[in-house]
Amino acid sequence: MAAIQLSLFKGIDPTGTDRDAPQLLDLVERVTGCGAWLLTPSDRRMALTDRLAAMLKRPRTAARSISLDEALGFYAPESRAAITAAFNACLAQAAPLNLESELVTYTGERLWVRTIGRAVRDRAGALVRVQGMVQDLTEKRRAEQENLNATLRLSLTLASVTIDRAGRFTFVNRESERLLRRSSAELLGHAIWEELAAEDASRLRRELRTTLGTGHGVELELYFPELGKWLELRAYPFEEGLAVYLRDVTALRQAREQSLLLQTSINRLNDIVLIAAGSPLSDPEPHIVFVNDAFERHTGFSRAEVLGQTPRMLAGPVTQRNEIDRIAQALSQPQSAPVRSELILYKKNGERFWTELEIVGVEYFSPDLTHWIAVARDITERKRNEGEIEHLAFYDALTQLPNRQLLMSRLRHALAQRDGVASVGALMFVDLDHFKLLNDSMGHYRGDMLLRHAATRLHNCVGAKDTVARLGGDEFVVMLQDLGESVQQATDQAREVGQRILQTLGEPYDLAGYAYHGTCSIGITAFGQQELGIEDLLKQADLAMYQAKAAGRNTMCFFDPEMQALATANAALTGELRQALRQREFVLYYQPQVGRDGRMLGVEALVRWQHPRRGLVNPDDFIPQAEESGLILPLGEWVIEAACAQLASWAGRPETEHLSISVNVSARQFGNADFVDQVMRVIETSGVRADRLELELTESLLATGMEVTIAKMGVLKAAGVTLAIDDFGMGYSALSYLKRLPLDQLKIDRSFVRDMLSDPNDAAIARTIIGLAQSLGLSVIAEGVETEAQRDLLARYGCHGYQGHLFGPALPIDELEAYIRAQTH
């Protein structure tokens, strides 16, 4: 992973989303005199930019990725404990890293540097990396020392005095005479603390003795009663005694006292007050510099936990992101007016609360450093009351689902949004079958209980942006949005939801000890591609629902003719597939996989449907419907059984015993709870070597349920089964997960191979996949190899496994056997 992240510093953007990032990083490094680094927590490896490596005098030939321990070894022994503790705090608690210390370069040169770093988390809150910079402060330190020396010399011409080691005045310049309101004759020979009250005089004597003993300067603020002023005293030792610089800080102390009074007053407020400061170029998020006591009381966070953090730490899953973006946009404007918002924030314990928020941006110190002051009031109780009133107006009292009024509002909004948008939605009328009979025979109490259970099940069948409403009685309406840009896409998704509803509402109910088995009828109509009013849509869905009733109940019907025709065709195809499984109409074809010498390594098993009327049907024409209908489970199990049977047949022949068979496994098949047991049972029953069976998994497995996926793959891997990711680079591959998967092989998708000779991007992707596989210790095979030129280019990249028509198409078993015999002679 560190090697991949390191590529960002070399001008390669792995995501392809920000090709200017390396140039910007180089600009920042040059302007600030810094060198950048990036640390991955998983392997504790640190990637260094060329500029940072040059700062460390690291040889050009040395690797730009080092371990964290090696990086800490650069720091001087006296600084190492502090910098190690700072890095550990950043990794463990995401604490900001900002420390000045000395480090030793490869050539033994000592440099004063500032090391800054920031932890970066993903949306789930997990630490993904720590990034930062190292700034060379050596010249700055040298300049500061020179300035100090100049200040000492200059102090003798300003308000300055000198005193001997006994504390007596030995020199007083005119500016000091004016400030102390005493002449030189009155001061010379007297001890400086004689001008002070007893307590301050004692403190001054102690500090000056310490200064003379240590050789370090001292800075004090002391009150001179006769003057009625506070003076700042800075003393620096020299051979004869001490040089003392005086400055009137009375007004400054008064300002500090007023500031303390203001801060105390703010802390007494019940409203939350937060001040955030603009951040440097390396960290564009503002960071918190002040919170009052009310902030701690309301949020549960202490000051120590939030200072230096971004205000976004108070955001959570339901915080209105669009409001945050609106606030940020408004505050980015010069001389912006106060921004007001009602925002959901989160406490330390995860509890959310509503705030009435006002934020104003101010320029402080300089026009380049902007602060934001936010004052927030907890309005959770008010929002709760408003929510209860709204709920009574727009939600059904029995089921807590949206009522007709809210459904109409949402449907009206959905129809208003369709202008210029091709997305299709669907309206579903759901009616419980024989509900009146239950009400009449078992009473309204159990009838109401059934309605509440059905409402809960319906709500669990749809997505968060969809609406489930109760119109009254046993009639429910489901509004599905954004089902796709075509009628076919919308049909597929609406039918999937409809099947889920039929199955879910058909499961048994426990109605106060009475086991009830019910069904429902569903009518569906599409919206979004034609001008129809709300009432027309409701009528269409209602008519389709009655068609479902007429068809025997416990089914669904589509009103739209095209959708209905497609649904009918898919239903017919599902029936034919079910019949084909019973009649064993499926056969396996095998496509050779060869190595660098052209000899067969194995084959990929590809299923075909030997249809009694249509002849040989390719998988593209029936696999999607098999997936949709769930028939992919028995079909996939048959494919594995047939492949293992063929492996068993080959095991007894010297010319074929080394061959493996690859089998494609769909996400739905792999997700089946019994999948691993099925594979293990088939291997045991057939008696084949587990490593001769290769399961090709799709990248969609990586989209959800990673921990379960890894656990299942681990069991298969432990049993010896070979595991590969098919069509790598086309789907959900996340590099952070890829290293955790117990894989053996990556397969380069044919789409990259096809155009790699003419498209540099495809060639770069293929080369990157090969390099990634090699770095992870995986084998790699390229699909769709059609020409010698493609094979030669892949070989130059380091890929020596091929599959494609250059070596042979998918063949039935008898033709494959002839192919094998030809190779062995």
Order of alpha helices (4+ residues) and beta strands (2+ residues): alpha-alpha-beta-beta-alpha-beta-alpha-alpha-beta-beta-beta-alpha-beta-beta-alpha-alpha-alpha-beta-beta-beta-alpha-beta-beta-alpha-alpha-alpha-beta-beta-beta-alpha-alpha-beta-alpha-alpha-beta-beta-alpha-beta-beta-beta-alpha-beta-alpha-beta-beta-beta-alpha-alpha-beta-alpha-alpha-beta-alpha-beta-alpha-beta-alpha-alpha-beta-alpha-alpha
